[in-house]
Amino acid sequence: MSHPSLFIPLLLITLLAVIVPVVVSRIRPVRLPIVVGEILAGIIIGKSGLNLVQPQATLDFLAQFGFVFLMFLSGLEVNPSALFVDSAGDGRPRWQRPLPLAVITFLLTLTLAIGCGFLFTRMGLARDAVLMGLILSTTSLGIVVPVLKERGITASPYGQTLLIMAMVSDFVTLLLLSLDVAILSRGLTLDILLFSLLLGLFVFSTRLGQWTSKVPGLQRIWSELSHATAQIPVRGAFALMIAWVVLAEGLGVEVILGAFFAGAIISISTPQGDPALHEKLDAIGYGFFIPIFFIMVGANFDLRALLVSPAALFLVPLLIVAAYLVKLIPAMLLRTIFPWRETLAAGALLSSRLSLIIAASAIALNLNLITTATNAAIILVSLVTCTLSPILFGRILPPPVEVRRSGMIIIGTNQMAQMLGGRLRRSDETVTFVGFDQGQLEYLRQQGYPVVTGPPDDPAVLKAACASKSRAVLVLSTHYEQSLSACRIARDTFHVPTIISRVDDPAYVSSFEDLGVRVIQPALSTALAMEGALHFPAAFNMLQNREDGVELTDLPLQNGALHGRSLRHLRLPGNALIIGVRRGGEVIVPHGDTTLRLGDTLMLLGSPDALRDARAWIEG
């Protein structure tokens, strides 16, 4: 007796997962996110289209696991330092930090959404205004994360702010929804308090993870078993994710919340991050499970059920307008820290809804709190917003043109700045000076340096110094408030990847470090230099004197072709030699079997020409 193959529908879905990114990348007039293309492809092959995919337990499980895995990766993307970044000294009030700002915008959204809920209740389209308000308050973290990741801005201040706003909106709504439904269905019970237990376990697990990451020898064992057939970090990540999913399910909490907590535990426990682990998990998720989830969302949409209800068709435009207004109006608070384009784009992207709004609508329908027509309209609104919002985001905030960065900016014209500029120029670096002293700037101009006159915390001055194309900003000025502002502009406006500042005053060190600036304290640096001259005289002389034609440099490994390669099979240009590998917080003494990973920092020794060729190869 023959049975329908379980693999044929899966084959169709995986083929679409391959075809959709190719097709989407060729659509030029409108930049369509890949996840939107996957949903539209699912509609074509699903019950509203060709009906090639029938409901079956295997596909439903894979789609649910894809959603769980997406929430797990969302937890991995959260930068813990961005939640409570110290705004002291930057002239901004505390409420403009990412977490307080996310809470304020969500409360405004919830207020507007509940107001819309009362309106729909008076129109006879809903029976519980609060529940309808919670449904409209959701934001699809499952849409926001892939869109930000596709644009490569997840780790930026703007990306982290949007990510935290989406996280707060999704999971606070989830908790309030669970509370509201529990009260409406069975009253206030002990089950509602179990979330507090889950939250306490999350805090305990993060502390435990931070402690285990510092256990001597554990990182070495972890690194030794991270390649070939062992892949212990990947296995451990999956085990942790599933453990938290089971725990959340056992406590009666949504499993996606447990998955998100599992990802956040890894992110908080390893503040230095593990780019190789993130890359592997991204490949597994976005390469297989997550496309299945988005394609199945489209495949399960029933357009025919909607078309037979005139009331639902009338409700759809009302819900779409409400869905965008309750997000766009509160998002205007972002204008206090971001330009108008970023603000409007954020409001558009945060208006996307998907799985949570569909699940909430289904719960409300089961409790007879909304009509069947309203449920059908909500499902269509979720598909419209998750399709339209990323498109609007791309149109309002088009991706910047990729710039090959080169050259450096030195802020300051004192003797130390001039000495640094001379050493950098001997390495064939283009150096531009920014400062006020007309005499010093004229002298530097005569020496052949590009110079810009004006305050370094003026964006126009940094723009004139080509900050948008520079690969580093080096601050040697002792005007710390001005230097702090200049560093922030270089980071947020011009996205300069490397910013280093001299800071003599210990009171300012933390403010610079919170911006991600590498701080050099002259007194400490002098002590370290003298210690180096005492214990490592040959190495110290080599760093101090470049006339012997040998230099030392650090290079980040960004060339994907070198990931997983052992040093034994690596042929560097000229006489370049790898003398150390920094991975996370650990320095590895290299040998022939040492395997490189993306994100490693390689310490190279060699002639300037060899190091220049090595840089182009290693940085991709």
RAURUR-V644227 format. One line per field, one symbol per residue. ss: DSSP state (h for helix, s for strand, l for the rest). psi: psi as a letter, one per 20 degrees, with the letter a starting at -180 (. if undefined). burial: I if it has 24 or more other C-alpha atoms within 12 Angstrom, else O. Layout:
BEGIN
ss = ???
psi = ???
burial = ???
END
This chain:
BEGIN
ss = lllllhhhhhhhhhhhhhhhhhhhhllllllllhhhhhhhhhhhhlllllllllllhhhhhhhhhhhhhhhhhhhhhllhhhhllllllllllhhhlhhhhhhhhhhhhhhhhhhhhhhhhhlllsllhhhhhhhhhlllhhhhhhhhhhhlllllhhhhhhhhhhhhhhhhhhhhhhhhhhhhhhlllhhhhhhhhhhhhhhhhhhhhhhhlllllhhhhhhhlllllllhhhhhhhhhhhhhhhhhhhllllhhhhhhhhhhhhhhhlllllhhhhhhhhhhhhhhhhhhhhhhhhhlllhhhhhllhhhhhhhhhhhhhhhhhhhhhhhhhhhlllhhhhhhhhhhlllllhhhhhhhhhhhhlllslhhhhhhhhhhhhhhhhhhhhhhhhhlllllllllllsssslllhhhhhhhhhhhhllllsssssllhhhhhhhhhlllsssslllllhhhhhhlllllllssssllllhhhhhhhhhhhhhlllllssssslllhhhhhhhhhlllssslhhhhhhhhhhhhhhlhhhhhhhhllllllsssssslllhhhlllshhhlllllllsssssssllsssllllllslllllsssssslhhhhhhhhhhhll
psi = pqqppiighhggghghhggghgghiioghpopqhhghhghhhhgiahidilioqpqhghgghgghggghghghhhhipohhhgkppjpijjqrhijqgghhggghghgggghghghghghghijiqiohgghghgiiqpnhiggghghhhikjgiqhgghghghghgggghhggghgggghgghgjrorhhhihhhggghhggghggghhghijpphghggghhkjaciflghgghggggghghggggghjjqphhgggghghhggghhmhirnhggggghggggihfgghgghhhghhipnhhhhhjohhghhhghghggghhgighghiihiiiiqrgghghhghggiipqdghhgghghghghjkirrhghgghgghgghghighghggghghmqqqpppoqqrqppoqjahhghgghghhhijkqpppqpahohgghhghghijqpqpprpijohhghghjlhiiqiqpoojqjnhgghghgggghghgilphpppqpohohhighgghhijpppooggghgghghgghghmhghghghhojiijprpqpppoiohhipiqqhhjpoqqcjppoiqppocjqppoqahippqqpiqopoqpaqggghghhghghj.
burial = OOOOOOOOIIOIIIOIIIOIIOOIOOOOOOIIIIIIIIIIIIIIIIIIOOOOIIOOOOIIOIIIIIIIIIIIIIIIIIIIIIIOIIIIIIOOOOIIIIIIIIIIIIIIIIIIIIIIIOOIOOOOIIIIIIIIIIIIIIIIIIIIIIIIIIIOIIIIIIIIIIIIIIIIIIIIIIIIIIIIIIOOOOOOOOOIOOIOOIIOOIOOIIOOIOOOIOOOOOIOOIIOOIIOOOOOIIOOIIOIIIOIIOIIOOIIIIIIIIIIIIIIIIIIIIIOIIIIIIIIIIOOIIIIIIIIIIIIIIIIIIIOOIOOOOOIIOIIOIIIOIIIIIIIIIIIIIOOIIOOIIIIIIIIIIIIIIIIIIIIIIIIIOIOIIIIIIIIIIIIIIIIIIIIIIIIIIIIIOOOOOOOIOIIIIIIIIOOIIOIIIOIIOIOIIIIIIIOOOOIIOOIOOOOIIIIIIIIIIIOIIIIIIIIIIIIIIIIIIIIIIIIIIIIIIIIIIIIIIIIIIIOOOOIIIIIIIIIIIIIIOOOOOOOOOOOOOOOOOOOOOOOOOOOOIIIIIIIIIOOOIIIOOIOOIOIOOOIIIIIIIIIOOOIOOOOOIIIIIIIIIIIIIIIOIIIOIIOOIIO
END
